[in-house]
Amino acid sequence: MAVVIFGFLLRLFAGRNSLTENGVLLPGYDEYYHMRRILYTVNQFPDTLWFDSYLNYPQGLDITWPPLFDQICAALCLAFGQHSKAGAEMVASFAPMLMGIVAVVVVYCIVRELFDHKAALLASFMAALAPYYLLYTMFAALDHHCLEVLLSLIIILFVVMAISRQEKRYLFAGLAGAAMAALAYTWQGADIYLGILLLYAVVAMTMDLKEGKSGKETATMLLPAFAIAFILVLPFWNSSWLSSSFLGIGAMIIALCIMFALTRIVAKMRISWMAFPLSILILSLLFALLAQIPGGFFGASDVVRSGFEYIWGGGMIGKIGEAEPLIYDAQTFSQVAFSLLGLNILLSLGGIAAVLIFIRRSTGAKKQGRILLLIWTAMTIILTFGQSRFLYISTISMGLLISILFFYLLGLADSRLKEGKHKSPRILAGALLLILVLPTAWDAASFALNTPPAAAGDWQESLVWLKDNSNTTSFFASPQKPPEYSVMSWWDYGNWILYLAERPVVANNFQAGLEDAAKFYLSESEQEATAVLDARESRYVVADYSLIYGKLA
């Protein structure tokens, strides 16, 4: 309970600057469009906004964000009787905090199931501190990634419980499947996390065969989970925001069936267990080759290929900060290597080694659960090197691994001292805990102390002025028809202008309209610039110092 209260207060403190005399000022960029969508959903519940004529003016833009996060926030607003803009902003701003606190509890439950109460307590404390997840779960951080992380953790918890509690394995498998579907309704990249379970299945089945068992238990636990997820996403399978998750889940069901069939063949023919992972490797290479064919495997290969290119292709460098690789040149390597984050990554490697040792010492369901935990934590850290956005989940993994490392080192020191007939001094435990926790705590404190809203100050004042001193545009609350004119801005600021000034924009943070925005700001003649403005029916142009002397310099 103390950890939960601490986590809540830390998130409230980190988001304190969003509480202003004029109401809530959201901290970042995407939060403004989430809030716009939440307000629409409050008034049209459960329907949400799927097309917005205020974006990519005058064409408008289809919204491909899955709706669950915005619908949950809207439902929370309605539960508290808030329909006004100010009231909905205030209530919705607490939703990320609540999701962050539930995530802390889920981390406790996972580690408690696989280790003990003490390790779980420290892991939950580290999760409460996790610096980058703190940014997504502080007050007013209205971004769906907070729910994405929570649901990913819930999936792992239910799968762990399905492994360790055989008498209720199908119940927990079903709950895991429901959480998988909820994740698909939250984020288009849900298959990234679900693919980790597929990797676990390969490892678990290989170990089963090595020990003379079949892979039946693993298959019959994961297949119902994926089947339920498949059924729950079926109603919207052809929607642009869900089709990739639908295809991914379907492909994983087929992959699990193939793996199960291979284990049966290997076991029945009594051939070496090594034939199974070798077969999986060959099939994976074959799939990778066939994935080069457009539309192969009913489009599933396209999803896999585009997913790998998106995460590992580096195509977002210089476009979207959170989608850039963690390290992509000498400068970013230096920034990470000589930072507290870099230190935590090194400590996490020690944590991985500690988990491996615990796995070797364990047997049965606990061993299987720890293998899953190891694969999940390692993969979330690896994903971070593809896109730095995954720091919001990998820092939780790092905290979890560091917690396990602490108790392993403490146990090691205690056993060595007992051999010499000495008691382990408390000062040793305290010093070790401080060394391992301090990097995370320092980063968390730094983030909590330095999180002013990005739009605070001149931007907010200027956009309020624009709203009060320009002609009001039509259809803002129900943006199905094109309004009268637009505002030209760099895409970074589009969501701010849309929400704070209530005016249509050419470009926004979804990269819509970015080509014309870039063409306008980089034009070398008045004629070229005005041609872009005329085509987009823009009456106002917005720029700031950082655009002129930073982004365009």
C-alpha positions, 0 to 999 in steps of 0.5 A: 500500500505504501508503494501504491501511495508513493507512486500516486503522489509521485505522478501527481507531483510530476504533473503538477505544472499541468494544473493552471489557474485556467484549468488543465494544460496538457504536457506534450503533443499527442495528448491534445488529440487524445483529449479532443477525441475523449471530448467527442466520445463523452458526447457521443459515447461509445462512438468515437472520432474516426474522421477529422476535417480539422486535420490535413485541411481541406481533405481531412484525415481518417483517424487510425488510433484504436479507441479503447484508451479514449473510450475508457477516459470518456467513460470515467468522465461520464461516471463522474458526471462531467460533460464540459470541457474543463470537467472532462479535462480534469477527470481524464487527467487522472486516468493515466495515473490510475493506470500507472498505479495498477501497473505497479500492482501487476508488477508486484503480482508477477514477481510475487508469483515467481519469487517472493514478497520481498523481491515483489515489493522492491520490483513494484517500487522500481516500477513506481519509479520507472522514469520513462513510464512516469512521463506517460502516467503522470497527471494529465499525460493522456497518451494510450501508451500508459494503457498499452504497458498496463495491458502488456503486463496483465497479459504476462501476469495471466500467462504466468498464473496459467503456467503456475496454477494448473487447476485454473490454467484455462481460466487464466489463459482466457483472461490473458486472451481478453487482455490480448484483445484489449491490447489490440483495441489500444495500440496498432503494434499489439503484435509486437508484444504478442510475438514475445509469447510466440518466442516463449513457446519455442523455448518452452517446447524445446525444453520440454522435448529435451526433458522427454516431454511433449509440448502439449502443456505449452500449446494447450495453454497459449492456444486458448488465449490466442483463440479468445483474442482472435474471437474478440477482435473478429467484429472489427477485423477489417478496420484499418486500425485493427486489421494488422493485429487481427492478421498477426493474431491469426498468424500466431495461432497457425504458428502455434499449431505448426509448432505443436504438430512438430513437437508431436512428430519429434516425440513420436519418432523419437528423434533428437530434440534439436530437430525441433528448434532447427525446424523452426529456424528453417521455417522462419527463414522460409517465411522471411523469404516468402514475406518479400512477396507482396500480399503473401500469407493473406497479407500477414507477411506484409504486416510482419515485414512492415513491422520489422521495417518500422521498428528496426529500419530507422526510417523515423530518424529526424521525424518522430523523436520517440520512434528513433532508435535509442542509438544510431550514431556516435553521439547517441551512443555517447549519450546513452553510454555515459548516462544513468540509463546506460548504467541501468542497462548494464545492471539489467544484464546482471539481472538477466544473469541472476534470473538465468541462475534462478532458472537453473535452480528451479523446476516445474511451473516456476521454472517455466514462469521464470523463463517467460519473465526472462524472455519478456524483460530481455525482449522489451529492452531489445525493442528499445534499441529499435525505437526509444519509445519502448523505454516506457516499458523497458525501464519497468523491465530494468527495474524488475531485473535490478530487483532480482539482481539485488536479492541474488547478490544479497543471498550470495553475500549472505552465504559467503559470510555464513561460511565464515561464520559471520552474519550479513551486516545490514549496512551491506544490504543498505549500501547494495540497495542504494547502489542499485536503486539510485540511478533509477531514483535519480532519473525519476526525481529529475523527470518529476522536477523538470516536466513543464508542459511543452505548450506553456508560456508563449505558445499557449498565450498566442493560441488563445489570442488566435482563438479570440481574434480570428474568425470562428470556424464551423464543425469543430465539435463534429468535424465531418465537413470542411470548415472555412479556412486553415492555419499553416504550421510545422507539424509539431504544433498542429495538435496544439493549434487544433485543440487550444485555438480550435482552428483547422490545421494543414499539418499535425503530429500524425505527419499528415500534410507534412509535405506541404508544410515543409514545402511552404517553410522551405520555399525560396520565393513568395510565389511558391509560398503563396501557392501552397497557402492558396491550395490549402486555404490557409489564412494564418501562419504560425512559427516560433524561434525554435522553428526558424533557428532550429528545425529549419536551420 
